[in-house]
């Protein structure tokens, strides 16, 4: 069984820890378990109940009404209500529940339904990107076992690979191209795949190196093949370097290229080399497809 902290609950539910403590005292909601040491923690069933409560609450149902539901009624109500204004939160909740239970059939069914209803781009931006961020935080803090992250990631990667392969090759096969990769020991590839999809969809030539790439391999490739831009995505930062130092290394090694950095570690950049740029949001990432320097 996984063990989650109140901070995990806050991050996953979008509701402050202080509010959960009030609801626990007033309504008996989200009551945690206790270790032999008397430390409080939340297990898998706690988390699923909390996700259902937060989903209904974000959908406009009063907490007093939610508190009146027993466990089965709460589950049925959460499944029965798909609020149009926060449809994406329903799918995020369902994907997290399926991944916690390692329920492949349910995960794939919800994944496909979200994409069919919202389209690949909206489904990724509003559901999968946020889901990956939430599940990634749990993985980093050892509150989700690697098997759960690999289980969910493999399904998403397969779907994105098919979508990328179905796109036509860009007509421009000249020197103007962007190389995509994640640094050595960084295995979070799904956001990079989505960037690949959007660039290729917009007719931009992509050289895709994928995840866990050593700097020297990029340098060897650059000696043989021309390209103009590099984009790397950094989430977990297991490079043993501060993001500032890693960005400086890349910028110095490829001084004649335009360097783009995305991922959660982009927020930690304090020194920006002259040939580098950080993309701190999904909107900024998507915006590069319209940039004039790719035309």
Buried (B, 14 or more C-beta within 10 A) or exposed (E): EBBBBBEBBBBBBEBEBEBBEEBBEEBEBBBBEEEEEEEEBBBBEBBBBBBBBBBBBBBEBEBEEBBEBEEEEBBEBBEEEBBEEBBBBBBBBBBBBBBBEEBBEBBBEBBEBBBEEBEBBBBBBBBBBBBBBBBBBBBBEEBBEEEBBEBBBEBBBEBBEEBBEEBEEBEEEEEBBBBBBBBBBBBBBBBBBBBBBBBBBBBBBBBBBEBBBEBEEBEEBBEEEEBBBBBBBBBBBBBEEBBBEBBBBBBEBBEEBBBBBBBBBBEEBEEBBEBBBBBBEBEBBBEBBEBEEBE
